[in-house]
């Protein structure tokens, strides 16, 4: 081999070897970081604020059973476990309703943050926290302290923060309320789109036809007293004559319907439009003891229809304290068993899809843009209140 070629070969081999060493070092560092971010499954941990020792046992699937002296110690320990196993999930839930996702995910999350900021949930959470009873606030404070202790006990932050080049922020008591508000945004119409649809139907076909097109209840709805609500009658030709309407013609939408213009798509709503084939809902039923084969015991079945996610939204756990055992599913970010049993009673919940929101049309003053009229205030003009929101953006 000529001297020049040999020299080039040696330099290339050295460079390749250096690259391999760098790649190996980076791989070992990443492996160590990921292993350090895993939750602790055995050993002991110092959790500040506990009044007595707490034991945690995990089954083959990693589901914990914790034994504590009282509810506050159990709540503090549950917060520790949630942070160890699911802190990034908790972080996303609080940021989604507070409108703070862009601080973690960057500019692409700005449309969702702008939509969520309209509700002012961060401010509302602080107000609600200040008005809680001392015992209720103590639960949220114990949970937050446990969550922060669990996060600090990790050898490294959860891997998602490494991928986002970010660091987790401490958990605050009001963040638990924000997690609840995230469920509101997810399970109910937080945009007014449904109300606008109803207004368009009413203005197009009339108020007498609207109950048939959008019935409040139907024969599939089971009332507690056993009664069945019939569907509204089919409108007759005096209300809507389909024979007189060409099949290819679309009904003209009145001006009231046209007034509801959608904002620009990039700044529309905090959540994407749902798949038209999907229908939200849940179901649950209960059977009296004499109707079951369980030795006279009643039976409760609860099926919460929620979207699939990784990790799953729920976190199974058993809490043993003060002579009571509570087993069921918890929501990371909250100290409560959402659906479960305490040995005497069982509980669950469903999304009833009730009409829980209203869209209120207001009349502005053309001469004074800062004034408006609203239903219930007669002819008096009210002053528009404005607030400035500052949205932090990662890398911005």
DADAJO-V474890 format. One record per helix or strand. SS is the DSSP state (A for helix, B for strand). FROM is the first residue (numbers start at 1). TO is the last residue. If there is no record, write none. Layout:
[[SS/FROM/TO] [SS/FROM/TO]]
This chain:
[[A/3/36] [B/55/58] [B/64/68] [A/71/98] [A/102/105] [A/107/117] [A/121/130] [A/134/152] [A/159/164] [A/173/187] [A/193/205] [A/207/213] [A/255/258] [A/265/267] [B/283/287] [A/289/291] [B/299/303] [B/314/321] [B/324/331] [B/337/341] [B/346/347] [B/363/364] [B/371/373] [B/382/383]]
